[in-house]
Amino acid sequence: MSGGGGSNPQDAGGGSTGLTDEKRREYWKKNLTVIGILMGIWAFVPLVLGILLGPTLNEIGSIGGYPLGFFVAQQGSIYVFLALIFFYAWYMNRLDRQFGVEED
């Protein structure tokens, strides 16, 4: 593991994070990439599955007595949003460890 103690060789010119400009840009690029993917999923589930494909999903089946399209639009989207939040937190903790900028 890297980081801690301030003896990181990347500290030269890295500011308070201890990252070089190149590493900082790589960290930010990975962060923006995962945010873009998660935002795409965030938009896809309620708009496409809940609204555009809702009538089709309603014909496929039901969950708990509710038509599938209605369930996805109302409850499924919330479950997906929660899963995205937990995934993002997990991913960012992993990314922080990878770049040696994790919090204690």
All heavy atoms as an XYZ file, in Angstrom:
804
protein
N       0.834     -1.169      0.000
C       0.000      0.000      0.000
C       0.878      1.231      0.000
O       1.906      1.277      0.627
C      -0.929      0.006      1.195
C      -1.808     -1.214      1.249
S      -3.399     -1.028      2.004
C      -4.141      0.333      1.257
N       0.436      2.214     -0.686
C       1.173      3.461     -0.722
C       0.436      4.511      0.092
O      -0.670      4.308      0.540
C       1.341      3.933     -2.164
O       0.091      4.192     -2.727
N       1.043      5.673      0.222
C       0.415      6.766      0.952
C       0.776      6.708      2.417
O       1.425      5.802      2.907
N       0.340      7.720      3.141
C       0.611      7.784      4.559
C       2.050      8.153      4.825
O       2.964      7.757      4.127
N       2.271      8.942      5.802
C       3.613      9.286      6.223
C       4.296     10.326      5.366
O       5.370     10.787      5.704
N       3.716     10.679      4.233
C       4.279     11.736      3.410
C       5.559     11.363      2.699
O       6.235     12.211      2.162
N       5.914     10.088      2.670
C       7.146      9.697      1.999
C       6.869      9.143      0.604
O       7.714      8.486      0.032
C       7.880      8.648      2.837
O       7.058      7.498      2.976
N       5.723      9.422      0.076
C       5.370      8.957     -1.252
C       6.255      9.635     -2.284
O       6.368     10.848     -2.300
C       3.891      9.279     -1.503
C       3.362      8.633     -2.764
O       4.122      8.286     -3.651
N       2.062      8.476     -2.811
N       6.865      8.866     -3.185
C       7.739      9.492     -4.186
C       6.984     10.392     -5.151
O       7.591     11.190     -5.843
C       8.342      8.289     -4.924
C       7.484      7.124     -4.602
C       6.849      7.417     -3.294
N       5.672     10.300     -5.189
C       4.891     11.143     -6.092
C       4.573     12.495     -5.476
O       3.874     13.295     -6.073
C       3.587     10.435     -6.463
C       3.826      9.142     -7.191
C       2.542      8.387     -7.399
O       1.546      8.641     -6.730
N       2.549      7.455     -8.327
N       5.069     12.737     -4.255
C       4.759     13.993     -3.570
C       5.354     15.212     -4.266
O       4.856     16.312     -4.122
C       5.260     13.974     -2.127
C       4.319     13.188     -1.237
O       3.206     12.872     -1.696
O       4.714     12.886     -0.097
N       6.407     15.042     -5.019
C       7.063     16.184     -5.644
C       6.116     16.901     -6.586
O       5.710     16.371     -7.597
C       8.301     15.717     -6.403
N       5.697     18.100     -6.219
C       4.813     18.892     -7.053
C       3.389     18.410     -7.069
O       2.598     18.835     -7.895
N       2.994     17.541     -6.193
C       1.663     16.953     -6.230
C       0.643     17.646     -5.372
O      -0.508     17.241     -5.337
N       1.003     18.698     -4.683
C       0.041     19.388     -3.849
C      -0.337     18.558     -2.641
O       0.394     17.680     -2.207
N      -1.520     18.798     -2.105
C      -1.940     18.151     -0.865
C      -2.300     16.688     -1.054
O      -2.343     15.932     -0.099
C      -3.116     18.910     -0.260
O      -4.222     18.848     -1.138
N      -2.603     16.247     -2.288
C      -2.978     14.854     -2.494
C      -1.783     13.944     -2.653
O      -1.908     12.736     -2.521
C      -3.859     14.708     -3.747
O      -3.110     15.121     -4.888
C      -5.131     15.513     -3.631
N      -0.639     14.483     -2.960
C       0.524     13.652     -3.176
C       0.556     13.023     -4.552
O       1.353     12.129     -4.801
N      -0.291     13.465     -5.442
C      -0.347     12.909     -6.794
C       0.323     13.862     -7.772
O       0.224     15.077     -7.629
C      -1.794     12.688     -7.230
C      -2.622     11.667     -6.469
C      -4.046     11.657     -6.993
C      -2.004     10.287     -6.579
N       0.970     13.280     -8.756
C       1.500     14.110     -9.834
C       0.329     14.578    -10.699
O      -0.784     14.049    -10.605
C       2.477     13.299    -10.699
O       1.761     12.217    -11.288
C       3.642     12.773     -9.866
N       0.593     15.567    -11.538
C      -0.475     16.069    -12.406
C      -1.009     14.973    -13.319
O      -2.209     14.882    -13.563
C       0.023     17.239    -13.248
C       0.195     18.509    -12.426
O      -0.372     18.569    -11.307
O       0.897     19.417    -12.891
N      -0.110     14.118    -13.808
C      -0.535     13.019    -14.692
C      -1.442     12.043    -13.946
O      -2.485     11.629    -14.449
C       0.695     12.282    -15.225
C       0.349     11.135    -16.148
C       1.600     10.412    -16.632
O       2.679     11.016    -16.644
O       1.472      9.238    -16.986
N      -1.068     11.677    -12.738
C      -1.884     10.758    -11.933
C      -3.208     11.410    -11.561
O      -4.250     10.744    -11.524
C      -1.134     10.342    -10.655
C      -0.025      9.380    -10.899
C      -0.609      8.023    -11.235
C       0.474      6.975    -11.288
N      -0.060      5.672    -11.686
N      -3.176     12.704    -11.257
C      -4.398     13.425    -10.912
C      -5.369     13.434    -12.097
O      -6.561     13.210    -11.936
C      -4.052     14.847    -10.484
C      -5.198     15.553     -9.785
C      -4.810     16.888     -9.234
N      -3.637     16.714     -8.358
C      -2.701     17.624     -8.190
N      -2.783     18.764     -8.811
N      -1.677     17.413     -7.405
N      -4.828     13.663    -13.307
C      -5.680     13.636    -14.508
C      -6.232     12.236    -14.744
O      -7.393     12.080    -15.107
C      -4.894     14.103    -15.728
C      -4.832     15.609    -15.870
C      -4.323     16.011    -17.232
N      -2.905     15.703    -17.392
C      -1.927     16.522    -17.022
N      -2.212     17.685    -16.497
N      -0.676     16.186    -17.177
N      -5.414     11.198    -14.538
C      -5.877      9.821    -14.710
C      -6.980      9.496    -13.701
O      -7.986      8.872    -14.055
C      -4.689      8.860    -14.538
C      -5.057      7.414    -14.751
C      -3.871      6.487    -14.535
O      -2.750      6.968    -14.309
O      -4.073      5.282    -14.576
N      -6.785      9.918    -12.463
C      -7.790      9.704    -11.412
C      -9.104     10.385    -11.799
O     -10.175      9.791    -11.711
C      -7.251     10.268    -10.100
C      -8.193     10.163     -8.926
C      -8.199      9.036     -8.126
C      -9.060     11.210     -8.606
C      -9.042      8.928     -7.042
C      -9.914     11.115     -7.523
C      -9.898      9.978     -6.739
O     -10.748      9.887     -5.664
N      -9.007     11.629    -12.249
C     -10.200     12.389    -12.605
C     -10.891     11.784    -13.823
O     -12.117     11.725    -13.892
C      -9.838     13.852    -12.846
C     -11.015     14.746    -13.024
C     -11.311     15.510    -14.108
C     -12.085     14.982    -12.094
N     -12.475     16.196    -13.916
C     -12.974     15.895    -12.688
C     -12.366     14.501    -10.816
C     -14.141     16.329    -12.056
C     -13.526     14.935    -10.187
C     -14.384     15.832    -10.799
N     -10.106     11.309    -14.810
C     -10.675     10.686    -15.999
C     -11.444      9.427    -15.625
O     -12.552      9.204    -16.125
C      -9.563     10.349    -17.000
C     -10.075      9.766    -18.285
C      -8.944      9.476    -19.253
C      -9.479      8.829    -20.524
N      -8.424      8.478    -21.452
N     -10.886      8.604    -14.761
C     -11.591      7.391    -14.321
C     -12.848      7.754    -13.550
O     -13.881      7.104    -13.697
C     -10.667      6.516    -13.471
C      -9.604      5.846    -14.279
C      -8.774      4.917    -13.430
C      -7.769      4.183    -14.318
N      -7.064      3.141    -13.595
N     -12.766      8.788    -12.728
C     -13.933      9.239    -11.973
C     -15.032      9.704    -12.918
O     -16.197      9.308    -12.781
C     -13.519     10.353    -11.020
C     -14.620     10.746    -10.050
O     -15.668     10.120     -9.996
N     -14.388     11.773     -9.285
N     -14.700     10.529    -13.904
C     -15.701     11.021    -14.846
C     -16.267      9.904    -15.710
O     -17.459      9.917    -16.053
C     -15.109     12.115    -15.733
C     -14.788     13.432    -15.039
C     -14.193     14.409    -16.044
C     -16.025     14.020    -14.389
N     -15.439      8.926    -16.042
C     -15.924      7.796    -16.838
C     -16.992      7.016    -16.083
O     -18.060      6.711    -16.629
C     -14.752      6.868    -17.215
O     -13.803      7.612    -17.981
C     -15.238      5.674    -18.015
N     -16.706      6.694    -14.836
C     -17.703      5.921    -14.076
C     -18.953      6.756    -13.807
O     -20.072      6.231    -13.846
C     -17.091      5.331    -12.780
C     -16.920      6.376    -11.708
C     -17.957      4.185    -12.275
N     -18.788      8.053    -13.588
C     -19.958      8.915    -13.396
C     -20.811      8.932    -14.665
O     -22.040      8.823    -14.602
C     -19.533     10.347    -13.002
C     -19.017     10.370    -11.567
C     -20.707     11.314    -13.154
C     -18.425     11.704    -11.150
N     -20.178      9.028    -15.840
C     -20.923      9.019    -17.097
C     -21.699      7.732    -17.302
O     -22.857      7.745    -17.721
N     -21.045      6.606    -17.009
C     -21.717      5.310    -17.155
C     -22.895      5.210    -16.198
O     -24.002      4.801    -16.579
C     -20.712      4.163    -16.932
C     -19.695      4.141    -18.075
C     -21.430      2.824    -16.806
C     -18.508      3.231    -17.835
N     -22.674      5.581    -14.949
C     -23.754      5.479    -13.948
C     -24.889      6.443    -14.269
O     -26.064      6.105    -14.070
C     -23.193      5.741    -12.545
C     -22.186      4.703    -12.042
C     -21.686      5.086    -10.657
C     -22.770      3.309    -12.036
N     -24.567      7.634    -14.783
C     -25.637      8.572    -15.168
C     -26.440      8.031    -16.346
O     -27.649      8.228    -16.432
C     -25.046      9.946    -15.501
C     -24.452     10.677    -14.318
S     -25.664     11.170    -13.112
C     -26.392     12.549    -13.946
N     -25.743      7.335    -17.270
C     -26.447      6.710    -18.384
C     -27.426      5.652    -17.899
O     -28.566      5.584    -18.369
N     -26.983      4.830    -16.953
C     -27.873      3.821    -16.373
C     -29.008      4.513    -15.629
O     -30.170      4.106    -15.729
C     -27.084      2.878    -15.438
C     -26.074      2.070    -16.250
C     -28.023      1.957    -14.667
C     -25.076      1.300    -15.402
N     -28.659      5.551    -14.878
C     -29.647      6.309    -14.107
C     -30.747      6.864    -15.022
O     -31.920      6.853    -14.665
C     -28.953      7.445    -13.359
C     -29.837      8.352    -12.605
C     -30.442      8.111    -11.407
C     -30.229      9.670    -13.004
N     -31.172      9.200    -11.034
C     -31.068     10.171    -11.994
C     -29.936     10.470    -14.101
C     -31.622     11.434    -12.060
C     -30.493     11.722    -14.170
C     -31.326     12.191    -13.159
N     -30.390      7.330    -16.207
C     -31.378      7.869    -17.141
C     -32.110      6.760    -17.882
O     -33.304      6.886    -18.157
C     -30.688      8.800    -18.145
N     -31.404      5.675    -18.197
C     -31.988      4.600    -18.993
C     -33.133      3.900    -18.260
O     -34.182      3.644    -18.859
C     -30.903      3.580    -19.353
C     -31.406      2.395    -20.106
C     -31.629      2.470    -21.473
C     -31.668      1.193    -19.455
C     -32.092      1.376    -22.173
C     -32.133      0.097    -20.139
C     -32.351      0.185    -21.503
N     -32.938      3.579    -17.016
C     -33.915      2.757    -16.297
C     -35.289      3.424    -16.215
O     -36.277      2.839    -16.667
C     -33.391      2.354    -14.900
C     -34.474      1.697    -14.067
C     -32.205      1.422    -15.048
N     -35.412      4.620    -15.691
C     -36.774      5.171    -15.603
C     -37.324      5.649    -16.943
O     -38.525      5.506    -17.193
C     -36.632      6.341    -14.629
C     -35.207      6.738    -14.711
C     -34.448      5.484    -15.016
N     -36.468      6.215    -17.803
C     -36.981      6.760    -19.058
C     -37.300      5.674    -20.075
O     -38.389      5.670    -20.658
C     -35.985      7.755    -19.652
C     -35.744      9.017    -18.834
C     -34.681      9.888    -19.480
C     -37.035      9.799    -18.683
N     -36.363      4.772    -20.280
C     -36.576      3.752    -21.314
C     -37.407      2.599    -20.769
O     -38.418      2.220    -21.362
C     -35.223      3.255    -21.870
C     -35.430      2.121    -22.851
C     -34.482      4.402    -22.535
N     -36.971      2.033    -19.650
C     -37.703      0.883    -19.124
C     -39.039      1.282    -18.501
O     -40.034      0.575    -18.656
C     -36.856      0.142    -18.079
C     -35.596     -0.527    -18.598
C     -34.874     -1.234    -17.464
C     -35.902     -1.497    -19.718
N     -39.048      2.394    -17.794
C     -40.272      2.779    -17.089
C     -41.310      3.455    -17.962
O     -42.508      3.259    -17.778
N     -40.878      4.248    -18.925
C     -41.836      5.020    -19.722
C     -41.977      4.453    -21.137
O     -43.065      4.078    -21.560
C     -41.426      6.503    -19.765
C     -41.492      7.087    -18.355
C     -42.317      7.278    -20.728
C     -40.959      8.492    -18.231
N     -40.878      4.380    -21.865
C     -40.975      3.951    -23.265
C     -41.347      2.480    -23.399
O     -42.152      2.117    -24.256
C     -39.657      4.242    -23.983
C     -39.267      5.719    -24.078
C     -37.904      5.882    -24.742
C     -40.325      6.505    -24.837
N     -40.746      1.630    -22.600
C     -41.037      0.200    -22.681
C     -42.024     -0.249    -21.617
O     -42.272     -1.452    -21.482
C     -39.741     -0.605    -22.566
C     -38.726     -0.391    -23.691
C     -37.461     -1.188    -23.430
C     -39.326     -0.763    -25.039
N     -42.575      0.673    -20.867
C     -43.513      0.327    -19.800
C     -44.688     -0.511    -20.280
O     -44.968     -1.573    -19.698
N     -45.399     -0.092    -21.331
C     -46.532     -0.908    -21.802
C     -46.109     -2.309    -22.233
O     -46.829     -3.279    -21.972
C     -47.062     -0.093    -22.989
C     -46.655      1.309    -22.693
C     -45.324      1.193    -22.009
N     -44.940     -2.410    -22.847
C     -44.460     -3.737    -23.254
C     -44.140     -4.588    -22.038
O     -44.473     -5.777    -21.996
C     -43.200     -3.593    -24.144
O     -43.526     -2.760    -25.252
C     -42.721     -4.935    -24.628
N     -43.484     -3.983    -21.059
C     -43.169     -4.731    -19.833
C     -44.439     -5.118    -19.095
O     -44.488     -6.181    -18.458
C     -42.257     -3.895    -18.929
C     -40.836     -3.659    -19.433
C     -40.082     -2.732    -18.480
C     -40.086     -4.971    -19.586
N     -45.475     -4.285    -19.170
C     -46.738     -4.618    -18.505
C     -47.342     -5.891    -19.076
O     -47.992     -6.657    -18.360
C     -47.738     -3.466    -18.643
C     -47.371     -2.298    -17.769
O     -46.617     -2.437    -16.806
N     -47.889     -1.126    -18.109
N     -47.136     -6.122    -20.370
C     -47.685     -7.323    -21.007
C     -46.879     -8.568    -20.666
O     -47.379     -9.678    -20.775
C     -47.720     -7.134    -22.527
C     -48.682     -6.049    -22.964
C     -48.625     -5.777    -24.460
O     -47.895     -6.504    -25.169
O     -49.290     -4.831    -24.904
N     -45.620     -8.372    -20.285
C     -44.749     -9.521    -19.985
C     -45.125    -10.184    -18.677
O     -45.157    -11.406    -18.575
C     -43.268     -9.079    -19.973
C     -42.834     -8.705    -21.388
C     -42.374    -10.168    -19.397
C     -41.434     -8.139    -21.478
N     -45.397     -9.378    -17.654
C     -45.706    -10.001    -16.375
C     -45.907     -8.978    -15.283
O     -46.106     -7.786    -15.542
N     -45.852     -9.471    -14.050
C     -46.060     -8.597    -12.898
C     -45.148     -9.022    -11.761
O     -44.677    -10.154    -11.713
C     -47.516     -8.632    -12.460
O     -47.849     -9.924    -12.003
N     -44.938     -8.097    -10.826
C     -44.182     -8.369     -9.609
C     -45.033     -7.902     -8.441
O     -45.415     -6.732     -8.382
C     -42.821     -7.639     -9.607
C     -41.917     -8.186    -10.715
C     -42.138     -7.774     -8.246
C     -40.570     -7.507    -10.808
N     -45.334     -8.798     -7.559
C     -46.153     -8.458     -6.388
C     -47.545     -7.983     -6.764
O     -48.135     -7.187     -6.033
N     -48.060     -8.430     -7.882
C     -49.390     -8.042     -8.313
C     -49.426     -6.755     -9.132
O     -50.493     -6.354     -9.597
N     -48.287     -6.100     -9.299
C     -48.228     -4.864    -10.081
C     -47.650     -5.177    -11.460
O     -46.706     -5.968    -11.567
C     -47.344     -3.822     -9.386
C     -47.905     -3.375     -8.061
C     -47.384     -3.877     -6.873
C     -48.950     -2.470     -7.995
C     -47.902     -3.479     -5.648
C     -49.469     -2.065     -6.789
C     -48.940     -2.578     -5.620
O     -49.454     -2.193     -4.418
N     -48.169     -4.554    -12.492
C     -47.591     -4.760    -13.824
C     -46.111     -4.408    -13.819
O     -45.683     -3.454    -13.159
C     -48.385     -3.803    -14.719
C     -49.638     -3.524    -13.966
C     -49.305     -3.641    -12.511
N     -45.329     -5.182    -14.569
C     -43.866     -5.032    -14.546
C     -43.402     -3.628    -14.933
O     -42.503     -3.071    -14.300
C     -43.230     -6.071    -15.480
C     -41.718     -6.168    -15.466
C     -41.195     -6.464    -14.059
C     -41.249     -7.239    -16.436
N     -44.003     -3.030    -15.951
C     -43.621     -1.677    -16.362
C     -43.885     -0.663    -15.264
O     -43.063      0.227    -15.002
N     -45.017     -0.781    -14.608
C     -45.348      0.110    -13.492
C     -44.368     -0.102    -12.344
O     -43.877      0.860    -11.740
C     -46.783     -0.142    -13.025
C     -47.182      0.671    -11.843
C     -47.553      2.002    -11.988
C     -47.177      0.115    -10.569
C     -47.920      2.758    -10.889
C     -47.538      0.869     -9.464
C     -47.911      2.191     -9.634
N     -44.056     -1.370    -12.049
C     -43.137     -1.671    -10.958
C     -41.759     -1.085    -11.235
O     -41.134     -0.490    -10.343
C     -43.031     -3.182    -10.742
C     -42.108     -3.546     -9.627
C     -42.546     -3.527     -8.311
C     -40.789     -3.879     -9.873
C     -41.695     -3.843     -7.273
C     -39.920     -4.188     -8.842
C     -40.377     -4.174     -7.539
N     -41.281     -1.246    -12.462
C     -39.963     -0.713    -12.810
C     -39.958      0.808    -12.686
O     -39.016      1.397    -12.154
C     -39.544     -1.140    -14.238
C     -38.320     -0.361    -14.704
C     -39.264     -2.631    -14.272
N     -41.021      1.462    -13.161
C     -41.090      2.921    -13.111
C     -41.160      3.436    -11.676
O     -40.575      4.479    -11.362
C     -42.293      3.418    -13.906
N     -41.858      2.734    -10.810
C     -42.072      3.235     -9.453
C     -41.052      2.708     -8.442
O     -40.452      3.484     -7.710
C     -43.487      2.872     -8.983
C     -44.566      3.484     -9.835
C     -44.491      5.000     -9.844
O     -44.316      5.615     -8.808
N     -44.596      5.590    -11.024
N     -40.893      1.412     -8.358
C     -40.026      0.822     -7.334
C     -38.676      0.383     -7.891
O     -37.656      0.568     -7.250
C     -40.726     -0.396     -6.691
C     -41.989     -0.053     -5.969
C     -41.745      0.885     -4.805
O     -40.800      0.693     -4.050
N     -42.573      1.895     -4.671
N     -38.677     -0.187     -9.063
C     -37.437     -0.694     -9.642
C     -36.400      0.388     -9.834
O     -35.209      0.169     -9.606
N     -36.844      1.562    -10.246
C     -35.907      2.671    -10.434
C     -35.223      3.043     -9.123
O     -34.022      3.319     -9.102
C     -36.643      3.899    -10.978
O     -37.167      3.626    -12.233
N     -35.982      3.033     -8.062
C     -35.400      3.374     -6.755
C     -34.346      2.345     -6.362
O     -33.259      2.692     -5.884
C     -36.502      3.481     -5.689
C     -37.421      4.650     -6.023
C     -35.903      3.617     -4.297
C     -38.668      4.717     -5.184
N     -34.652      1.066     -6.561
C     -33.667      0.021     -6.242
C     -32.410      0.180     -7.093
O     -31.296     -0.002     -6.611
C     -34.270     -1.371     -6.441
C     -35.421     -1.669     -5.519
C     -36.537     -2.348     -5.969
C     -35.394     -1.276     -4.194
C     -37.606     -2.633     -5.133
C     -36.448     -1.538     -3.339
C     -37.559     -2.217     -3.819
O     -38.601     -2.472     -2.984
N     -32.599      0.504     -8.364
C     -31.447      0.710     -9.247
C     -30.634      1.910     -8.777
O     -29.404      1.865     -8.730
C     -31.890      0.878    -10.715
C     -30.736      1.332    -11.591
C     -32.468     -0.426    -11.236
N     -31.291      2.993     -8.396
C     -30.582      4.181     -7.915
C     -29.767      3.863     -6.661
O     -28.628      4.289     -6.524
C     -31.546      5.325     -7.615
C     -32.290      5.816     -8.821
C     -33.494      6.473     -8.669
C     -31.807      5.627    -10.102
C     -34.190      6.932     -9.764
C     -32.502      6.076    -11.212
C     -33.697      6.733    -11.042
N     -30.358      3.111     -5.746
C     -29.622      2.730     -4.535
C     -28.411      1.871     -4.885
O     -27.329      2.053     -4.329
C     -30.539      2.000     -3.559
C     -31.594      2.861     -2.882
C     -32.543      2.008     -2.056
C     -30.948      3.911     -1.998
N     -28.605      0.933     -5.806
C     -27.483      0.082     -6.231
C     -26.377      0.927     -6.865
O     -25.186      0.681     -6.631
C     -27.975     -0.982     -7.208
N     -26.753      1.945     -7.640
C     -25.757      2.821     -8.271
C     -24.975      3.596     -7.213
O     -23.755      3.774     -7.340
C     -26.435      3.788     -9.240
C     -27.069      3.177    -10.493
C     -27.768      4.258    -11.306
C     -26.064      2.436    -11.329
N     -25.657      4.057     -6.186
C     -24.990      4.807     -5.119
C     -23.974      3.921     -4.401
O     -22.825      4.315     -4.176
C     -26.018      5.376     -4.121
C     -26.831      6.482     -4.785
C     -25.334      5.872     -2.852
C     -28.043      6.910     -3.999
N     -24.389      2.693     -4.064
C     -23.472      1.788     -3.368
C     -22.307      1.384     -4.273
O     -21.172      1.292     -3.815
C     -24.209      0.552     -2.839
C     -25.016      0.844     -1.620
C     -26.393      0.864     -1.677
C     -24.396      1.141     -0.417
C     -27.148      1.149     -0.555
C     -25.141      1.429      0.719
C     -26.518      1.434      0.647
N     -22.588      1.168     -5.551
C     -21.511      0.827     -6.482
C     -20.518      1.982     -6.590
O     -19.300      1.756     -6.581
C     -22.070      0.483     -7.873
C     -20.975      0.256     -8.876
C     -20.313     -0.966     -8.928
C     -20.570      1.270     -9.734
C     -19.276     -1.170     -9.829
C     -19.539      1.072    -10.636
C     -18.889     -0.150    -10.690
N     -21.019      3.215     -6.694
C     -20.133      4.368     -6.833
C     -19.252      4.525     -5.589
O     -18.042      4.792     -5.708
C     -20.938      5.640     -7.080
C     -20.072      6.858     -7.283
C     -19.304      7.000     -8.423
C     -20.012      7.861     -6.321
C     -18.492      8.111     -8.612
C     -19.217      8.970     -6.498
C     -18.458      9.083     -7.644
O     -17.652     10.179     -7.819
N     -19.824      4.348     -4.416
C     -19.037      4.447     -3.185
C     -17.964      3.363     -3.149
O     -16.803      3.637     -2.815
C     -19.945      4.342     -1.971
N     -18.354      2.140     -3.500
C     -17.383      1.044     -3.534
C     -16.287      1.322     -4.556
O     -15.096      1.148     -4.259
C     -18.094     -0.266     -3.877
C     -17.150     -1.391     -4.144
C     -16.522     -2.173     -3.230
C     -16.685     -1.836     -5.433
N     -15.704     -3.078     -3.871
C     -15.790     -2.892     -5.218
C     -16.965     -1.438     -6.738
C     -15.169     -3.561     -6.265
C     -16.339     -2.099     -7.781
C     -15.457     -3.153     -7.527
N     -16.668      1.774     -5.754
C     -15.701      2.034     -6.816
C     -14.734      3.144     -6.415
O     -13.522      3.041     -6.650
C     -16.426      2.400     -8.111
C     -15.485      2.690     -9.248
C     -14.946      1.661    -10.000
C     -15.113      4.000     -9.557
C     -14.066      1.919    -11.033
C     -14.236      4.269    -10.593
C     -13.715      3.223    -11.323
O     -12.839      3.489    -12.340
N     -15.240      4.211     -5.842
C     -14.383      5.330     -5.474
C     -13.427      4.955     -4.341
O     -12.277      5.406     -4.321
C     -15.211      6.551     -5.089
C     -15.892      7.198     -6.280
S     -14.800      7.579     -7.675
C     -13.690      8.753     -6.937
N     -13.893      4.136     -3.396
C     -12.971      3.662     -2.352
C     -11.850      2.838     -2.964
O     -10.679      2.960     -2.589
C     -13.722      2.841     -1.309
C     -14.504      3.709     -0.363
O     -14.157      4.853     -0.124
N     -15.595      3.176      0.161
N     -12.202      1.984     -3.931
C     -11.201      1.175     -4.616
C     -10.237      2.066     -5.407
O      -9.023      1.861     -5.388
C     -11.899      0.193     -5.555
C     -10.985     -0.890     -6.064
C     -11.687     -1.833     -6.999
N     -11.013     -1.679     -8.278
C     -11.578     -1.684     -9.455
N     -12.859     -1.865     -9.547
N     -10.886     -1.543    -10.543
N     -10.796      3.070     -6.090
C      -9.957      3.984     -6.868
C      -9.031      4.794     -5.958
O      -7.859      5.008     -6.279
C     -10.842      4.917     -7.700
C     -10.162      5.747     -8.779
C      -9.545      4.844     -9.841
C     -11.159      6.696     -9.422
N      -9.548      5.232     -4.813
C      -8.717      5.959     -3.845
C      -7.550      5.104     -3.369
O      -6.426      5.584     -3.251
C      -9.554      6.399     -2.643
C     -10.492      7.542     -2.974
O     -10.379      8.120     -4.076
O     -11.361      7.842     -2.132
N      -7.824      3.836     -3.074
C      -6.738      2.929     -2.645
C      -5.724      2.732     -3.767
O      -4.528      2.697     -3.536
C      -7.307      1.581     -2.199
C      -7.906      1.595     -0.811
C      -8.174      0.189     -0.296
N      -9.033     -0.594     -1.171
C     -10.366     -0.569     -1.154
N     -10.985      0.194     -0.293
N     -11.062     -1.311     -1.979
N      -6.245      2.602     -4.994
C      -5.367      2.393     -6.145
C      -4.403      3.560     -6.327
O      -3.241      3.366     -6.661
C      -6.214      2.203     -7.399
C      -5.420      1.991     -8.676
C      -6.326      1.878     -9.894
O      -7.529      1.740     -9.781
N      -5.733      1.939    -11.057
N      -4.871      4.779     -6.062
C      -4.036      5.968     -6.251
C      -3.379      6.429     -4.952
O      -2.702      7.438     -4.928
C      -4.867      7.097     -6.870
C      -5.075      6.930     -8.351
C      -6.098      6.128     -8.831
C      -4.229      7.548     -9.259
C      -6.286      5.954    -10.195
C      -4.411      7.378    -10.619
C      -5.439      6.571    -11.093
N      -3.628      5.720     -3.864
C      -2.996      6.050     -2.600
C      -3.514      7.309     -1.949
O      -2.776      7.981     -1.226
N      -4.773      7.672     -2.190
C      -5.344      8.883     -1.597
C      -6.536      8.554     -0.703
O      -7.370      9.412     -0.430
C      -5.761      9.900     -2.687
C      -4.552     10.435     -3.410
C      -6.753      9.291     -3.669
N      -6.603      7.311     -0.229
C      -7.724      6.911      0.618
C      -7.659      7.620      1.963
O      -6.591      8.036      2.414
C      -7.749      5.396      0.807
C      -6.668      4.858      1.726
C      -5.381      4.538      0.978
O      -5.220      4.941     -0.181
O      -4.521      3.906      1.590
N      -8.842      7.749      2.564
C      -8.935      8.344      3.891
C      -8.833      7.235      4.923
O      -9.195      6.099      4.663
C     -10.269      9.074      4.043
C     -10.387     10.246      3.107
C     -11.740     10.928      3.211
O     -12.553     10.530      4.060
O     -11.969     11.848      2.428
N      -8.367      7.590      6.097
C      -8.237      6.587      7.164
C      -9.566      6.265      7.783
O     -10.484      6.933      7.838
C      -7.273      7.082      8.241
C      -5.856      7.164      7.695
O      -5.517      6.349      6.829
O      -5.109      8.043      8.154
